[in-house]
Amino acid sequence: MTAASDARQNHLLAALPGNIFQRWESDLVLIPMPLGKVLYEAGEASSYVYFPTTAIASLLYVMEDGASAEIAVVGNEGMVGVSLFMGGGATSSRALVQSAGEGFRMAADRFKEEFDRSSVVLHLFLLYTQALITQMVQTAACNRHHTLDQQLCRWLLLSLDRLDGNTLEMTQRLMADMLGVRREGVTEAARKLQEAGWIRYARGRINVFDRAALEKHSCECYEAVKREYARLLPRS
């Protein structure tokens, strides 16, 4: 279950030199990541770090009244749990699986040992953290300055980049939580994209038919994030 070919579907794991990956392999445990599973809550120090392969996780900022908004998405390009090596321990965000699939987990103390041991690991994961911060900053700017239609296009594109195929399993309620808006707003925005023939949304499933149209209709935030990930991180 921890075959190298499976773990290397995650681009960060695939970027590790062979000798380092071999040390890690026995510590990487393949796990199901079902829709809605909470990987860690805000204020908690996680016991694991996670490397999605076919799943996508959302990092959500949670307000005191329970309202939340997505600040970043993490899929096969990255990892969940950067606070572990940034020195803060706990984080102010919640990590929630927004698209079901699988991934690998690694004990937090074992990962920290490797992070402190190797300059190669340190450099790679700090570059990833810089790219993740760019996504967070761009998301904040997008939520402030761009329309909900544009935000939905950006979110769909970022999610598709982290999946094989053009289908997302997603309820309207979860989409509303991701974007930090009312469910009715997401319904209207999705309806517009569907009437244009770019997507089809039914029974919690989004099929994307015209990705080029979504890219054209999206704001510059999607390209800014995509460009920064491509600049900083190796691709498998």
Residue pairs with C-beta under 8 A, 6 or more apart in sequence:
1 29
1 30
2 25
2 26
2 28
2 29
2 30
2 104
4 21
4 25
6 30
6 53
6 104
7 13
7 21
7 25
7 28
7 30
7 51
7 53
7 104
8 14
8 21
8 236
9 53
9 54
9 76
9 236
10 51
10 52
10 53
10 76
10 77
10 78
10 79
10 103
10 104
11 76
11 77
11 78
11 233
11 234
11 235
11 236
12 51
12 77
12 78
12 79
12 124
12 125
12 128
12 233
13 21
13 24
13 28
13 51
13 104
14 234
14 236
15 124
15 233
15 234
15 236
16 24
16 120
16 121
16 124
17 120
20 114
20 118
20 120
20 121
23 114
24 106
24 114
27 106
27 107
27 110
28 51
28 104
28 105
28 106
29 104
29 105
29 106
30 102
30 103
30 104
31 102
31 103
31 104
31 105
32 100
32 102
33 39
33 50
33 52
33 55
33 57
33 97
33 100
33 101
33 102
33 103
34 97
34 100
35 97
35 98
35 99
35 100
35 169
35 174
36 96
36 97
36 174
37 96
37 97
38 94
38 95
38 96
38 97
39 46
39 48
39 50
39 57
39 80
39 95
39 96
39 97
40 46
40 80
40 81
40 91
40 94
40 95
41 94
42 61
42 62
42 90
42 91
42 92
42 93
42 94
43 90
43 91
43 92
44 90
44 91
45 83
45 84
45 89
45 90
45 108
46 81
46 83
46 84
46 95
46 108
47 107
47 108
48 81
48 105
48 106
48 107
48 108
49 79
49 80
49 81
49 84
49 105
49 106
49 108
49 111
50 57
50 79
50 80
50 81
50 95
50 103
50 104
50 105
51 78
51 79
51 80
51 103
51 104
51 105
51 106
52 74
52 75
52 76
52 78
52 80
52 101
52 102
52 103
52 162
53 76
53 101
53 102
53 103
53 104
54 76
54 101
54 102
54 103
54 163
54 164
55 75
55 97
55 99
55 100
55 101
55 102
55 103
56 73
56 74
56 75
56 97
56 98
56 99
56 101
56 159
56 162
56 163
57 73
57 74
57 75
57 80
57 95
57 96
57 97
57 98
58 70
58 72
58 73
58 74
58 95
58 96
58 97
58 98
58 178
59 70
59 71
59 72
59 73
59 74
59 80
59 93
59 94
59 95
59 136
60 68
60 69
60 70
60 71
60 93
60 94
60 95
60 96
60 177
60 178
61 68
61 69
61 71
61 92
61 93
61 94
62 68
62 93
62 94
67 180
68 94
68 177
68 180
69 143
69 177
69 178
69 179
69 180
70 139
70 155
70 177
70 178
70 179
70 180
71 93
71 136
71 139
71 140
72 132
72 135
72 136
72 139
73 98
73 135
73 155
73 158
73 159
73 162
74 80
74 95
74 132
74 162
75 99
75 159
75 161
75 162
75 163
76 162
76 163
77 161
77 162
77 229
77 233
78 128
78 131
78 132
79 125
79 128
80 95
81 95
81 108
81 111
82 125
82 128
82 129
82 132
83 89
83 90
83 91
84 108
84 111
84 112
84 115
85 111
85 112
85 115
85 122
85 125
86 129
98 159
98 170
98 174
98 178
99 159
99 162
99 163
99 168
99 169
99 170
100 169
101 163
114 121
115 121
115 122
115 125
116 122
127 232
127 233
128 232
128 233
130 228
130 232
131 228
131 229
131 232
131 233
134 224
134 225
134 228
134 229
135 158
135 225
135 228
135 229
138 221
138 224
138 225
139 221
141 221
142 150
142 151
142 154
142 219
142 221
143 151
143 179
143 180
145 219
146 154
146 219
146 221
148 179
148 181
148 185
148 186
148 188
148 189
149 189
149 192
149 193
149 217
150 217
150 218
150 219
150 221
151 179
151 189
151 219
152 175
152 179
152 186
152 189
152 190
152 193
153 193
153 214
153 215
153 217
153 218
153 219
153 222
154 218
154 219
154 221
154 222
155 175
155 178
155 179
156 168
156 199
156 206
156 208
156 214
157 211
157 214
157 215
157 218
157 222
158 222
158 225
158 226
159 168
160 166
160 168
160 208
160 211
161 226
166 207
166 208
166 209
166 211
167 205
167 206
167 207
167 208
168 205
168 206
168 208
169 204
169 205
169 206
170 204
170 205
170 206
171 204
172 183
172 186
172 187
172 190
173 183
175 186
175 190
176 182
176 183
176 185
176 186
179 185
179 186
190 199
190 201
190 206
193 199
193 201
193 214
194 200
194 201
196 210
196 213
197 209
197 210
198 208
198 209
198 210
198 213
198 214
198 217
199 206
199 207
199 208
199 209
199 210
199 214
200 206
200 207
200 209
201 207
208 214
215 222
215 223
